[in-house]
Amino acid sequence: MMSASGPAIVFTNTLTGERETFTPRRAGKVALFTCGPSVYSRPHIGNYRTYLYEDILHRFLVSRGYSLNRVLNFTDIEDKAIDEAKRRGLSLFDLTRPNEEQFLADADRLGIIRPSIIPRSSTSIPEAVRLISVLLDTGHAYWHRGDVFFDPLTHPEFGKLYGLDMSRWPKKRIRFRKDTYQGRRWNLGDFILWHGLKRGEDPAYAWETEIGPGRPAWNIQDPAMISKHLGYAVDICCGGVDNLYRHHDYNIAVLESVSGRELCHYWLHGELLLVNGSKMSKSRGNIVYPDTLFNEGLTPDQLRYFLLSVHYRRTMNLTSRRQERAKERLNRLQAAIRDLASGGGAAAPAADSAVEGSGSIPEAVDRALADDLDVPAAVTALESWLSRQTEKKRRGELGRPELEEALAQLAAADRVLGFLGLVGSAETRGASPAGSA
């Protein structure tokens, strides 16, 4: 396995807008927060595109020898979940648990490694209340008509991730009571942290706490789970580009106001997946789920590769033609691997085991992934490397030890890429425990 002393890992950091060499806070250890699904509905393939680039990040850091402490969370109490549960006559548990199970099943099929910690908002309420109490005591938050709001003007660096122009901030106090708002917009005003239970409201959606009955707003839920499982200092935070509007800056403001220190320096955001040029939405009727594409004939490896075939920071368009081209390219790549493995006295890697050898991925592939997780460049590099190995084999320059070493490097590469078909389910299909989920 390669060590952390390999070629420098460079990320395009949303916080600074610059390409920066990654240096964790503690040598050899990485604390990683990856925004998980809101489970009022089942995730679609646009969501899985984000979870897949985060999975490559997870795998690549491990391949470099880092010890990884990663959290991926389930948001299971918010306005949308409550509205949907009421509409369907379900409890929050009965609404959200099937969507959680569907997510885990889809993630397993797509080879997304489950983090050891998958907390829920509903199991992190004491931490949310504790944070709110600190914010109330320090003047960052205040009560208003039974709810608690955060005043962004009390955090000197509010909006630094997005680059918000604070000169636009209204002189009059404005409060935003909803958990989330549609679209790429900024709510210029105070955001809600706690929904106090009001007279006549259903107590089924409230918890008895030290600050009274109610529920945590979405804006405090991620900070509660981060502080509980990772503390107040995280090395990398990830999500989709939509999180740049309000959500991640809210997380920063809350946690930095409590701790007085920087939450995270390295922020990564994945771009949107479009369907035939349009954003997925219920109103357009163009939401696509993994099993939609499985039913059309794509294998899990092919769908995984397709969703990784465009760099995570570029907008991607789902069309039948692009789908077919990605499928054909992966088929050629897997055929080349089988061709290299055939004959010559060396066996192909078994489906459920890795070939012994150096355990290092090919240097050119490692270099591409170290350059801002460039999976498309890594695939191109792997194709060139395979072509050279195959030519050496054809000329009789690849003996059994060399061939076994080449196959070991391919298996190591598949532990990172996850779509070559070489490493078995125990290593790529989400074998890690679901932790506190």
C-alpha positions as CSV (number, residue, x, y, z in Angstrom):
1,M,0.0,0.0,0.0
2,M,1.3,3.5,-0.9
3,S,2.2,5.7,2.0
4,A,1.2,9.3,2.7
5,S,4.7,10.2,1.3
6,G,3.6,9.7,-2.3
7,P,3.0,12.5,-4.8
8,A,1.3,15.5,-3.1
9,I,-2.5,15.4,-3.0
10,V,-4.0,18.6,-4.4
11,F,-7.6,19.7,-4.0
12,T,-9.5,22.6,-5.5
13,N,-10.6,24.1,-2.2
14,T,-14.0,25.8,-2.4
15,L,-13.1,27.9,0.7
16,T,-10.1,29.7,-1.0
17,G,-10.9,29.1,-4.7
18,E,-7.4,27.8,-5.1
19,R,-5.7,24.5,-5.8
20,E,-4.0,23.6,-2.5
21,T,-1.8,20.8,-1.3
22,F,-3.6,18.7,1.3
23,T,-2.1,18.6,4.8
24,P,-4.2,17.1,7.6
25,R,-4.2,18.5,11.0
26,R,-2.6,15.4,12.5
27,A,0.0,13.4,10.5
28,G,-1.4,10.2,9.0
29,K,-5.0,10.9,10.2
30,V,-7.9,12.4,8.4
31,A,-11.3,13.5,9.9
32,L,-13.8,13.6,7.0
33,F,-17.4,14.8,7.0
34,T,-19.5,13.9,3.9
35,C,-23.1,15.3,3.8
36,G,-25.5,12.3,3.7
37,P,-29.0,12.1,2.3
38,S,-32.2,13.7,3.6
39,V,-34.3,10.6,3.8
40,Y,-37.8,12.0,3.5
41,S,-37.5,10.5,-0.1
42,R,-35.2,8.1,-1.8
43,P,-31.9,9.4,-3.2
44,H,-31.6,9.7,-7.0
45,I,-28.5,9.2,-9.2
46,G,-27.6,12.9,-8.9
47,N,-27.2,12.3,-5.2
48,Y,-25.2,9.1,-5.9
49,R,-22.8,11.0,-8.1
50,T,-21.8,13.1,-5.1
51,Y,-21.5,10.0,-2.8
52,L,-19.3,8.3,-5.4
53,Y,-16.7,11.1,-5.7
54,E,-16.7,11.1,-1.9
55,D,-16.2,7.3,-2.0
56,I,-13.2,7.8,-4.3
57,L,-11.8,10.3,-1.8
58,H,-12.3,7.8,1.0
59,R,-10.6,4.9,-0.9
60,F,-7.7,7.1,-2.2
61,L,-6.9,8.4,1.3
62,V,-6.8,4.9,2.6
63,S,-4.6,3.8,-0.3
64,R,-2.2,6.5,0.7
65,G,-2.0,5.0,4.2
66,Y,-4.1,7.5,6.1
67,S,-6.2,6.4,9.0
68,L,-9.7,7.7,8.2
69,N,-12.4,8.8,10.6
70,R,-15.4,9.5,8.4
71,V,-19.0,10.5,9.1
72,L,-21.9,10.3,6.6
73,N,-25.2,11.4,8.2
74,F,-28.9,10.7,7.7
75,T,-31.2,13.7,8.0
76,D,-34.5,12.2,9.2
77,I,-36.2,15.1,10.9
78,E,-37.0,18.3,8.9
79,D,-39.9,20.2,7.5
80,K,-40.0,18.1,4.4
81,A,-40.0,14.8,6.2
82,I,-42.8,16.0,8.6
83,D,-44.9,17.3,5.7
84,E,-44.5,14.1,3.8
85,A,-45.2,11.9,6.8
86,K,-48.4,13.8,7.5
87,R,-49.4,13.7,3.8
88,R,-49.0,9.9,3.8
89,G,-50.3,9.2,7.3
90,L,-47.0,7.7,8.5
91,S,-44.8,8.2,11.4
92,L,-41.3,9.7,10.7
93,F,-39.8,6.3,11.4
94,D,-42.1,4.5,8.9
95,L,-41.4,7.2,6.3
96,T,-37.6,7.5,6.6
97,R,-36.4,3.9,7.5
98,P,-37.4,2.4,4.1
99,N,-35.5,5.3,2.3
100,E,-32.4,4.7,4.5
101,E,-32.5,1.0,3.7
102,Q,-32.9,1.8,0.0
103,F,-29.9,4.1,0.2
104,L,-27.7,1.5,1.9
105,A,-28.8,-1.2,-0.7
106,D,-28.1,1.2,-3.6
107,A,-24.8,2.3,-2.1
108,D,-23.7,-1.4,-1.6
109,R,-24.5,-2.2,-5.3
110,L,-22.6,0.9,-6.4
111,G,-19.6,-0.1,-4.3
112,I,-19.8,2.8,-2.0
113,I,-18.0,1.9,1.2
114,R,-20.1,2.6,4.3
115,P,-18.4,4.8,6.8
116,S,-18.1,3.3,10.3
117,I,-20.3,6.1,11.6
118,I,-23.7,6.9,10.1
119,P,-25.6,9.0,12.6
120,R,-29.2,10.3,12.3
121,S,-30.5,13.7,13.2
122,S,-33.0,12.0,15.5
123,T,-30.2,10.4,17.5
124,S,-28.3,13.6,17.9
125,I,-30.9,15.8,19.6
126,P,-29.0,16.2,23.0
127,E,-25.9,17.5,21.0
128,A,-28.1,19.9,19.1
129,V,-29.6,21.2,22.4
130,R,-26.2,21.6,23.9
131,L,-25.0,23.7,21.0
132,I,-28.1,25.9,21.0
133,S,-27.6,26.5,24.8
134,V,-24.0,27.6,24.2
135,L,-25.1,29.9,21.4
136,L,-27.9,31.4,23.5
137,D,-25.5,32.0,26.4
138,T,-22.9,33.7,24.2
139,G,-25.4,35.9,22.3
140,H,-25.1,34.3,18.9
141,A,-28.7,33.0,19.1
142,Y,-31.9,34.3,20.7
143,W,-35.5,33.3,21.4
144,H,-38.3,34.7,19.3
145,R,-41.9,33.5,19.8
146,G,-40.9,30.1,21.0
147,D,-38.2,29.4,18.4
148,V,-34.5,30.0,18.5
149,F,-32.7,31.9,15.7
150,F,-29.0,32.4,14.9
151,D,-27.8,36.0,14.1
152,P,-25.2,35.7,11.3
153,L,-23.9,39.2,12.1
154,T,-22.4,37.8,15.3
155,H,-20.0,35.7,13.3
156,P,-17.4,37.9,11.7
157,E,-16.6,35.6,8.9
158,F,-20.2,34.6,8.0
159,G,-20.6,33.6,4.4
160,K,-16.8,33.0,3.8
161,L,-17.3,29.7,2.0
162,Y,-19.7,31.0,-0.5
163,G,-18.1,34.4,-0.7
164,L,-21.2,36.2,0.4
165,D,-21.3,40.0,-0.1
166,M,-22.3,41.1,3.4
167,S,-22.8,44.7,2.2
168,R,-26.2,43.4,0.9
169,W,-27.3,42.4,4.4
170,P,-30.5,44.2,5.4
171,K,-30.5,46.8,8.2
172,K,-33.9,45.5,9.4
173,R,-33.9,42.1,11.2
174,I,-35.5,39.4,9.0
175,R,-36.1,35.8,10.2
176,F,-36.3,32.7,8.1
177,R,-38.3,29.9,9.8
178,K,-38.2,27.1,7.3
179,D,-35.6,24.4,7.5
180,T,-34.8,24.7,3.8
181,Y,-35.7,26.9,0.9
182,Q,-35.9,26.0,-2.8
183,G,-33.3,27.0,-5.3
184,R,-29.9,28.7,-5.3
185,R,-30.8,31.7,-3.2
186,W,-29.5,33.3,-0.1
187,N,-31.7,34.2,2.9
188,L,-30.4,37.5,4.0
189,G,-31.4,37.3,7.6
190,D,-31.4,35.2,10.8
191,F,-31.9,31.4,10.4
192,I,-33.7,29.1,12.6
193,L,-32.0,26.6,15.0
194,W,-35.0,25.3,17.1
195,H,-38.6,24.8,16.3
196,G,-40.4,25.1,19.7
197,L,-43.6,23.1,20.1
198,K,-46.5,25.6,19.7
199,R,-50.0,25.2,21.1
200,G,-52.1,23.0,18.8
201,E,-49.1,21.4,17.1
202,D,-48.6,17.6,17.0
203,P,-46.3,16.6,19.8
204,A,-45.4,13.4,17.8
205,Y,-42.8,15.6,16.0
206,A,-41.3,17.1,19.2
207,W,-38.9,16.0,21.9
208,E,-38.8,17.0,25.5
209,T,-35.4,18.7,26.2
210,E,-33.6,21.0,28.6
211,I,-34.8,24.0,26.5
212,G,-38.3,22.8,26.3
213,P,-40.3,20.7,23.9
214,G,-39.5,21.0,20.2
215,R,-37.2,19.8,17.5
216,P,-33.8,20.9,16.1
217,A,-33.9,22.7,12.8
218,W,-31.9,21.4,9.9
219,N,-29.3,24.1,10.4
220,I,-28.2,22.7,13.7
221,Q,-28.5,19.0,12.9
222,D,-25.2,18.6,10.9
223,P,-23.2,20.6,13.5
224,A,-24.6,18.4,16.2
225,M,-23.5,15.2,14.4
226,I,-20.1,16.7,13.5
227,S,-19.3,17.8,17.0
228,K,-20.5,14.5,18.5
229,H,-18.5,12.2,16.2
230,L,-15.6,14.4,14.9
231,G,-15.2,17.2,17.3
232,Y,-14.8,20.9,16.3
233,A,-11.9,20.4,13.8
234,V,-12.4,18.5,10.6
235,D,-9.8,18.0,7.9
236,I,-12.2,17.8,4.8
237,C,-15.9,18.5,4.4
238,C,-17.7,17.4,1.2
239,G,-21.0,17.7,-0.5
240,G,-22.8,18.8,-3.6
241,V,-22.7,22.3,-5.0
242,D,-26.2,23.0,-3.8
243,N,-24.9,22.9,-0.2
244,L,-22.9,26.1,-1.0
245,Y,-26.2,28.0,-0.8
246,R,-26.8,28.5,3.0
247,H,-26.2,25.0,4.3
248,H,-22.5,24.8,4.7
249,D,-21.9,28.4,5.7
250,Y,-24.6,27.8,8.4
251,N,-22.7,24.8,9.6
252,I,-19.5,26.8,9.8
253,A,-21.1,29.8,11.6
254,V,-22.7,27.5,14.2
255,L,-19.7,25.4,15.1
256,E,-17.1,28.2,14.8
257,S,-19.2,30.4,17.1
258,V,-19.3,27.6,19.7
259,S,-15.6,26.6,19.4
260,G,-13.9,29.8,18.5
261,R,-11.7,27.9,15.9
262,E,-11.8,27.0,12.3
263,L,-14.1,24.1,11.5
264,C,-12.5,22.9,8.3
265,H,-10.0,24.3,5.8
266,Y,-10.5,21.9,2.9
267,W,-14.0,22.0,1.3
268,L,-14.9,20.0,-1.8
269,H,-18.2,20.4,-3.8
270,G,-19.4,18.2,-6.6
271,E,-21.4,19.7,-9.5
272,L,-24.8,18.8,-10.7
273,L,-25.9,15.8,-12.8
274,L,-28.4,16.9,-15.5
275,V,-30.8,14.6,-17.4
276,N,-30.9,15.5,-21.1
277,G,-29.7,19.0,-20.2
278,S,-32.2,19.6,-17.5
279,K,-31.9,19.6,-13.7
280,M,-33.8,16.6,-12.1
281,S,-37.1,17.6,-10.5
282,K,-40.5,16.1,-9.7
283,S,-42.2,18.8,-11.7
284,R,-40.3,17.8,-14.8
285,G,-40.9,14.1,-14.1
286,N,-37.2,13.3,-14.9
287,I,-35.9,12.0,-11.6
288,V,-33.8,8.9,-12.3
289,Y,-33.0,6.2,-9.7
290,P,-30.2,3.6,-9.9
291,D,-32.6,0.7,-10.5
292,T,-34.0,2.6,-13.5
293,L,-30.7,2.3,-15.2
294,F,-30.1,-1.2,-13.9
295,N,-33.4,-2.2,-15.5
296,E,-32.2,-0.7,-18.7
297,G,-29.2,-3.1,-18.7
298,L,-26.4,-1.2,-16.9
299,T,-24.4,-3.3,-14.4
300,P,-23.5,-1.8,-11.1
301,D,-19.8,-1.5,-12.3
302,Q,-21.0,0.3,-15.4
303,L,-23.2,2.8,-13.6
304,R,-20.4,3.4,-11.0
305,Y,-18.0,4.1,-13.8
306,F,-20.5,6.3,-15.8
307,L,-21.1,8.5,-12.8
308,L,-17.4,8.9,-12.2
309,S,-16.5,9.4,-15.9
310,V,-16.7,13.2,-15.7
311,H,-14.7,15.1,-13.1
312,Y,-16.7,15.7,-10.0
313,R,-16.3,19.5,-10.3
314,R,-17.8,19.6,-13.8
315,T,-21.5,19.5,-14.6
316,M,-22.5,16.1,-16.1
317,N,-25.3,15.3,-18.5
318,L,-27.1,12.0,-18.5
319,T,-28.0,10.9,-22.0
320,S,-28.4,7.5,-23.6
321,R,-25.5,8.2,-25.9
322,R,-23.1,9.2,-23.0
323,Q,-24.3,6.2,-21.1
324,E,-23.6,3.8,-24.0
325,R,-20.1,5.3,-24.6
326,A,-19.1,4.9,-20.9
327,K,-20.4,1.3,-21.0
328,E,-18.4,0.5,-24.1
329,R,-15.2,2.1,-22.7
330,L,-15.5,0.1,-19.4
331,N,-16.1,-3.1,-21.4
332,R,-12.9,-2.4,-23.4
333,L,-10.9,-1.7,-20.2
334,Q,-12.1,-4.9,-18.5
335,A,-11.5,-6.9,-21.6
336,A,-7.9,-5.6,-21.7
337,I,-7.4,-6.6,-18.1
338,R,-8.7,-10.1,-18.9
339,D,-6.4,-10.3,-21.9
340,L,-3.4,-9.3,-19.8
341,A,-4.3,-11.9,-17.1
342,S,-4.8,-14.8,-19.6
343,G,-2.0,-17.2,-20.3
344,G,1.6,-16.5,-19.4
345,G,1.4,-18.7,-16.3
346,A,-0.4,-16.2,-14.1
347,A,-4.0,-16.3,-13.1
348,A,-6.4,-13.4,-13.0
349,P,-7.2,-12.1,-9.5
350,A,-9.9,-14.2,-7.9
351,A,-13.3,-12.5,-7.5
352,D,-13.1,-12.5,-3.7
353,S,-9.4,-12.1,-3.0
354,A,-6.5,-9.8,-4.0
355,V,-3.4,-10.9,-5.7
356,E,-0.2,-10.8,-3.6
357,G,2.3,-8.2,-4.6
358,S,3.3,-4.6,-3.9
359,G,-0.2,-3.4,-3.3
360,S,0.6,-0.1,-5.0
361,I,-1.6,1.3,-7.7
362,P,0.2,2.2,-11.0
363,E,2.2,5.4,-10.5
364,A,0.4,7.3,-13.3
365,V,-3.0,6.4,-11.8
366,D,-2.0,7.5,-8.4
367,R,-0.7,10.8,-9.8
368,A,-4.0,11.5,-11.6
369,L,-6.1,10.8,-8.5
370,A,-3.7,13.0,-6.4
371,D,-4.6,15.8,-8.8
372,D,-8.0,16.7,-7.4
373,L,-9.4,13.2,-7.6
374,D,-9.2,13.2,-11.4
375,V,-10.9,9.8,-12.2
376,P,-11.2,10.4,-16.0
377,A,-7.4,11.1,-16.1
378,A,-6.8,8.1,-14.0
379,V,-8.7,5.8,-16.4
380,T,-6.8,7.2,-19.3
381,A,-3.5,6.6,-17.5
382,L,-4.6,3.1,-16.6
383,E,-5.4,2.4,-20.3
384,S,-2.0,3.5,-21.3
385,W,-0.3,1.5,-18.6
386,L,-2.3,-1.6,-19.6
387,S,-1.4,-1.2,-23.2
388,R,2.3,-1.1,-22.3
389,Q,2.0,-4.2,-20.1
390,T,0.2,-6.1,-22.8
391,E,2.8,-5.1,-25.3
392,K,5.5,-6.3,-23.0
393,K,3.7,-9.6,-22.6
394,R,3.3,-10.0,-26.4
395,R,7.1,-9.5,-26.8
396,G,7.8,-12.0,-24.1
397,E,9.2,-9.4,-21.7
398,L,6.7,-10.0,-18.9
399,G,7.6,-13.2,-17.0
400,R,5.4,-14.7,-14.3
401,P,6.7,-12.6,-11.4
402,E,6.3,-9.4,-13.5
403,L,2.8,-10.4,-14.6
404,E,1.7,-11.2,-11.0
405,E,3.1,-7.8,-9.9
406,A,1.1,-6.1,-12.7
407,L,-2.1,-7.9,-11.7
408,A,-1.4,-7.0,-8.0
409,Q,-1.2,-3.3,-9.1
410,L,-4.5,-3.6,-11.0
411,A,-6.2,-5.1,-7.9
412,A,-4.8,-2.2,-5.8
413,A,-6.2,0.2,-8.4
414,D,-9.6,-1.4,-8.2
415,R,-9.6,-1.0,-4.5
416,V,-9.6,2.7,-5.2
417,L,-11.6,2.9,-8.5
418,G,-14.0,0.1,-7.7
419,F,-15.3,-0.6,-11.2
420,L,-12.6,-2.8,-12.7
421,G,-14.2,-6.1,-11.6
422,L,-11.1,-7.4,-9.9
423,V,-11.7,-7.0,-6.1
424,G,-14.5,-8.9,-4.4
425,S,-17.5,-7.8,-2.4
426,A,-15.8,-7.9,0.9
427,E,-13.5,-5.0,-0.2
428,T,-15.6,-2.9,-2.4
429,R,-19.3,-3.5,-1.7
430,G,-19.9,-1.5,1.5
431,A,-18.6,-4.1,3.9
432,S,-18.0,-1.6,6.7
433,P,-20.5,-1.6,9.5
434,A,-23.3,0.9,9.4
435,G,-22.2,2.1,12.8
436,S,-24.7,4.2,14.8
437,A,-27.3,4.1,12.0
